[in-house]
Amino acid sequence: MTRMMTASLLALMATGALAQDHLSIGIQLEPPHLDPTAGAAGAIDDITYANIFEGLTRFAEDGSVVPALAESWEVSEDGTVYTFALRQGVTFHDGSTFDAEDVKFSLDRARAEDSTNAQKALFEGIEAVNVIDPATVEIVLSATDGNFPFNLAWGDAAIVAPETAEGNMQQPVGTGAFTFEAWVQGDRIELARYDGYWGEPAALESATFRFITDPTAAFAAMMAEDLDAFSAFPAPENVVQFEADPRFQVLVGSTEGETILAINNRTVSDPRVREAIAHAIDRQALIDGVQFGYGTPIGTHFAPHNPAYLDLTGLSAYDPDRARELLAEAGAEDLTLSLKLPPPSYARRGGEIIAAQLREVGIETEIENQDWAQWLETTFAGSGFDLTVISHTEPMDINIYANPDYYFGYDNPELQALMTELGAMTDQETRTDLLQQAQTIIAEDFVNAYLFQLPRITIAKAGIEGLWVDAPTQAVDLTGVSWTE
């Protein structure tokens, strides 16, 4: 009897020890594929950023840009030539060696005419990528760009190998601290620690990302301890229960996610109608109804935690009477608009509240709930919408308003010239001024209705440390995560 109890205890101890090397983490959205250089879905970076793929630079949790595959870099006096010293001894997960040729291939691929990179604009200023030697690469820009190391930290700038690039959607091969192991469609993705990693090895031996779309199911999975953590927890109404439970810790931080009611400026071309839509929305009621109070109201497409942020919420303050006046002036009292909603709870819940608020001023909406692939194809890529609710989680991405082909179709030469000037500017004070001008222009043009900055709420078991609290880019970085007990 005693031997049997001892054996059972040893088995339990072994199981517990194994669990301390593994993390099971929930996320709401399943990515359409796993190549961050060929897709706009933030869920791709959730899994791959820093874990599987790396760029020349990367974002630290505080938003600073730090070296990654580039050990260091030098900039020419005129700011147009960056020379990167690459880390040596780095290998891809298939064992092949990383060198300057891989950098040239990746950046040339990202900026090619037939590139499918969702952030191709990041690379348009590159004039040439020159291999000096296996450990040195020179990047020549067509104009000064003080933001270039920042651009290279995006997941879209990940370095890939020519031998494996075409297969990265389903079988990603990077240089990161974790290797891709398996993908069970509709359920989970499994990663394993890469023992050949060039840097500090991950404390976790393995990790599983589980996809749980339904907020109620996410709450149940955490309470039952089926998961160790849940990133961007989709049920903020349940946070108070986790705060009161010693089994868990609640991490509340900020993100780069400007949550907007995007307006198709091609179909809703009258700025008076766009302004009316903005004045019809009660931001605080939306934050309370969708996020249960978590979230910061915004009046432009810029993160409130950024030093250059301007609070322009007063320009589009909740004013339903003004909204009705504007609609009457525009001759649009009987207006019906399509409202396409992707899967995240902020969009589905928020869309219903927004539809009710618009109805109060005389705008009817035709709601269509779309899965992620459908939204990306028909709404984002196809611009087949009037209104949609989405959170832009890319870091400091106000430059999207300079692209008239972008999904909401805003075409303003003044803003485009301003963004060109910003790209060539290195003086921080002048850059701040230009960024604030840009924020003001898009707010006064009512390009979109700006709602709130998406908070980052992570629920985790009490014994976990190293999870990001704030999210300077959309990512669930597991490279520094460990168990303390």
SVG drawing of the C-alpha trace seen along z (x, -y; Angstrom):
<svg xmlns="http://www.w3.org/2000/svg" viewBox="-35 -72 68 74">
<polyline fill="none" stroke="black" stroke-width="0.4" points="0.0,0.0 2.8,-2.4 4.8,-1.5 1.7,-2.3 1.1,-5.6 4.8,-6.5 4.7,-5.6 1.5,-7.7 3.1,-10.7 6.2,-10.4 4.0,-10.3 2.2,-13.4 5.5,-15.2 6.8,-14.2 3.6,-15.5 3.9,-18.8 7.5,-19.2 6.7,-18.6 3.9,-21.2 6.5,-23.9 8.2,-23.6 5.1,-24.0 2.6,-26.8 -0.9,-26.5 -2.1,-29.9 -5.5,-31.0 -5.9,-33.5 -9.2,-34.5 -8.4,-34.3 -6.9,-31.5 -4.5,-32.9 -5.3,-32.3 -1.6,-31.2 1.7,-31.6 3.8,-33.8 4.0,-37.3 5.5,-38.6 2.4,-37.7 -0.7,-38.7 -2.4,-41.4 -4.0,-39.4 -2.6,-40.3 -3.2,-36.8 -0.2,-35.7 2.1,-37.9 0.4,-36.8 2.1,-33.4 5.1,-34.1 6.6,-37.4 9.9,-36.8 8.8,-33.2 9.3,-31.7 10.5,-34.7 12.9,-37.5 13.9,-40.7 17.0,-42.8 15.5,-44.7 12.6,-44.1 10.4,-45.8 11.0,-45.5 8.0,-45.5 8.4,-49.3 8.2,-50.0 11.9,-50.7 13.7,-49.3 16.5,-46.9 18.9,-44.8 17.7,-41.3 19.4,-39.6 21.4,-42.7 24.0,-43.1 24.5,-46.8 24.2,-49.3 25.8,-52.5 24.1,-55.3 25.7,-57.6 25.9,-61.3 23.1,-62.0 20.9,-59.3 20.4,-57.3 22.8,-54.3 22.4,-51.8 25.1,-49.3 24.1,-46.3 26.5,-44.0 24.7,-40.7 24.9,-38.2 27.1,-35.2 26.4,-31.6 22.6,-32.0 20.8,-29.1 17.3,-28.7 15.2,-25.9 16.1,-23.5 19.7,-23.9 20.7,-26.2 22.9,-29.2 21.6,-32.7 23.7,-35.3 23.5,-38.6 22.1,-36.8 18.9,-35.9 18.5,-39.6 18.8,-40.7 16.4,-38.0 13.8,-38.9 13.9,-42.7 13.9,-42.4 11.0,-40.0 9.1,-42.4 9.5,-45.4 9.1,-43.5 6.4,-44.6 4.5,-41.3 5.0,-41.4 2.1,-40.2 3.5,-41.9 0.6,-43.7 3.0,-46.5 4.8,-46.9 5.0,-50.7 7.5,-50.1 10.0,-49.0 9.3,-51.4 12.1,-53.7 14.7,-51.0 16.7,-51.7 19.2,-48.7 20.2,-45.9 23.9,-45.1 25.7,-42.1 29.1,-43.3 30.1,-40.0 28.2,-37.1 28.0,-39.1 27.4,-42.6 24.6,-44.1 24.2,-47.6 20.7,-49.1 20.6,-52.2 17.5,-54.4 16.2,-56.8 15.7,-59.5 16.5,-60.0 14.3,-57.9 14.9,-58.3 12.2,-55.7 13.9,-52.9 15.1,-50.8 11.5,-51.1 10.1,-49.8 12.4,-46.8 11.1,-45.8 7.6,-45.0 6.7,-41.4 6.2,-42.1 10.0,-42.6 10.9,-39.1 13.9,-37.5 13.2,-34.3 15.3,-31.9 14.8,-31.5 14.7,-27.7 11.7,-27.7 9.9,-31.0 7.2,-29.5 6.2,-27.0 6.1,-29.4 2.3,-29.7 1.9,-26.2 5.3,-25.1 7.1,-28.3 10.9,-28.1 12.5,-31.0 15.5,-31.8 13.5,-32.4 13.6,-30.7 10.8,-28.3 10.2,-25.9 6.8,-25.2 5.7,-21.7 2.0,-21.2 -1.2,-22.9 -4.5,-21.3 -6.9,-23.4 -9.6,-25.0 -8.0,-24.0 -4.3,-24.7 -0.8,-25.4 2.2,-23.8 5.7,-25.1 8.9,-23.6 12.0,-25.2 14.7,-25.5 17.9,-24.2 20.0,-25.7 18.9,-29.3 21.6,-31.9 20.4,-33.9 19.2,-33.2 17.3,-29.9 13.6,-30.0 12.8,-28.8 9.7,-27.0 10.3,-23.6 7.1,-23.8 4.0,-26.0 0.5,-25.5 -1.7,-28.3 -5.3,-27.3 -8.0,-29.2 -11.1,-30.1 -13.4,-32.6 -16.3,-32.6 -15.8,-34.9 -17.9,-32.5 -15.8,-29.6 -12.6,-31.5 -13.8,-32.3 -14.7,-28.7 -11.4,-27.4 -9.4,-29.7 -11.5,-29.0 -11.2,-25.3 -7.4,-25.8 -7.5,-24.1 -5.3,-27.0 -2.3,-28.6 -3.0,-32.0 -5.2,-33.9 -3.8,-36.8 -6.1,-39.7 -8.8,-38.1 -12.1,-38.6 -14.5,-38.7 -13.6,-41.9 -16.9,-41.5 -15.3,-38.5 -12.0,-40.2 -13.2,-41.1 -13.7,-37.3 -10.1,-36.6 -8.9,-39.6 -10.6,-38.0 -9.1,-34.5 -5.6,-33.9 -5.0,-31.2 -4.7,-34.0 -3.0,-37.3 -4.6,-40.0 -2.3,-42.0 -3.9,-45.2 -1.8,-47.2 -2.0,-49.2 -1.7,-48.3 -1.1,-50.0 -4.7,-49.1 -6.7,-52.0 -10.2,-50.7 -12.1,-52.5 -15.4,-52.5 -13.8,-52.5 -15.7,-54.3 -15.3,-53.6 -14.6,-57.1 -15.4,-55.9 -19.1,-55.0 -19.5,-57.5 -17.9,-60.4 -19.7,-63.3 -17.6,-64.5 -20.8,-65.8 -22.2,-62.2 -18.9,-61.0 -19.0,-63.7 -22.6,-62.9 -21.6,-59.2 -18.8,-60.3 -21.1,-62.6 -23.7,-59.8 -21.3,-57.6 -21.2,-57.8 -17.6,-56.5 -17.9,-56.1 -21.1,-54.1 -19.3,-51.9 -16.3,-51.4 -18.6,-50.5 -20.8,-48.2 -18.0,-46.5 -15.0,-46.6 -16.7,-47.1 -14.8,-50.3 -11.4,-49.1 -10.2,-51.4 -9.2,-55.0 -11.3,-57.2 -9.5,-58.5 -10.3,-61.2 -7.7,-60.3 -5.6,-57.4 -2.8,-57.6 -2.0,-55.8 -2.6,-57.9 0.6,-56.6 2.7,-58.1 4.3,-61.4 3.2,-63.0 -0.5,-62.2 -3.1,-64.9 -6.5,-64.5 -8.9,-65.5 -12.0,-63.7 -13.7,-67.1 -13.9,-67.4 -16.2,-64.4 -17.9,-64.6 -21.2,-62.7 -23.8,-65.1 -26.8,-63.3 -28.6,-66.6 -25.6,-67.8 -25.5,-64.5 -29.1,-64.9 -28.4,-68.4 -25.5,-67.3 -27.5,-64.5 -30.2,-66.9 -27.7,-69.3 -26.3,-66.4 -29.8,-65.3 -29.1,-61.9 -31.9,-61.5 -32.9,-58.1 -29.6,-56.4 -28.8,-52.7 -25.2,-51.5 -23.6,-48.1 -21.8,-47.2 -19.3,-44.3 -18.1,-42.8 -15.1,-40.5 -14.9,-38.0 -13.3,-39.8 -15.7,-40.5 -14.9,-44.3 -16.2,-44.3 -19.2,-42.0 -20.4,-43.6 -19.3,-47.1 -21.1,-46.8 -24.5,-46.1 -24.1,-49.1 -22.9,-51.3 -25.9,-50.2 -28.3,-51.2 -26.6,-54.6 -26.7,-55.3 -30.3,-54.3 -31.0,-57.1 -29.9,-59.7 -31.7,-58.1 -29.0,-55.9 -29.9,-52.2 -27.3,-49.5 -27.3,-46.1 -25.0,-44.0 -23.1,-41.1 -20.9,-39.0 -17.9,-37.7 -15.3,-35.2 -11.7,-36.4 -10.8,-35.1 -14.0,-36.6 -13.3,-40.0 -9.7,-40.0 -10.8,-39.1 -14.0,-41.1 -13.8,-44.0 -10.1,-44.7 -8.7,-43.7 -11.9,-44.1 -13.2,-47.3 -16.7,-45.8 -18.2,-47.7 -19.6,-51.0 -18.7,-50.6 -16.6,-48.1 -15.3,-47.9 -11.6,-47.0 -8.6,-47.6 -5.4,-48.6 -2.7,-47.0 0.3,-47.9 2.7,-50.3 2.4,-54.1 0.7,-53.4 -0.8,-56.8 1.1,-56.6 -1.7,-54.3 -3.8,-57.5 -1.2,-58.5 -2.2,-55.4 -5.3,-56.2 -5.6,-52.5 -5.9,-51.5 -9.2,-49.8 -11.0,-53.0 -10.0,-54.9 -8.9,-58.2 -7.1,-60.4 -5.6,-63.7 -2.5,-65.1 -1.8,-67.4 -1.6,-64.5 0.4,-62.5 3.0,-65.3 3.1,-65.6 3.9,-61.9 6.6,-62.2 8.1,-65.1 7.9,-63.1 9.7,-60.2 12.7,-62.3 12.8,-64.0 15.1,-62.9 14.7,-65.9 12.4,-64.6 10.8,-68.0 9.9,-68.5 8.6,-64.9 6.3,-65.5 4.9,-68.6 4.3,-66.8 2.7,-63.9 0.3,-66.2 -0.5,-68.0 -1.4,-64.6 -3.5,-63.6 -5.5,-66.9 -6.0,-66.6 -7.6,-63.1 -9.7,-64.1 -11.0,-67.2 -11.7,-65.2 -13.6,-62.6 -12.0,-59.9 -13.1,-57.3 -14.9,-57.4 -12.3,-57.0 -13.5,-55.0 -11.0,-53.8 -7.5,-52.5 -7.8,-48.7 -6.6,-47.6 -4.5,-44.5 -6.0,-42.3 -4.1,-39.1 -5.3,-36.5 -2.5,-34.1 -2.0,-31.6 -0.2,-33.1 3.0,-31.2 3.9,-32.6 6.2,-35.6 7.6,-37.3 4.3,-37.8 4.1,-41.2 1.8,-43.6 1.8,-46.3 1.9,-45.4 4.0,-47.7 3.1,-45.4 0.6,-42.6 2.5,-39.7 2.4,-37.0 6.2,-36.9 7.0,-33.8 10.8,-34.1 11.1,-35.5 8.2,-33.6 8.8,-31.1 7.2,-29.5 8.2,-30.6 6.5,-27.8"/>
</svg>
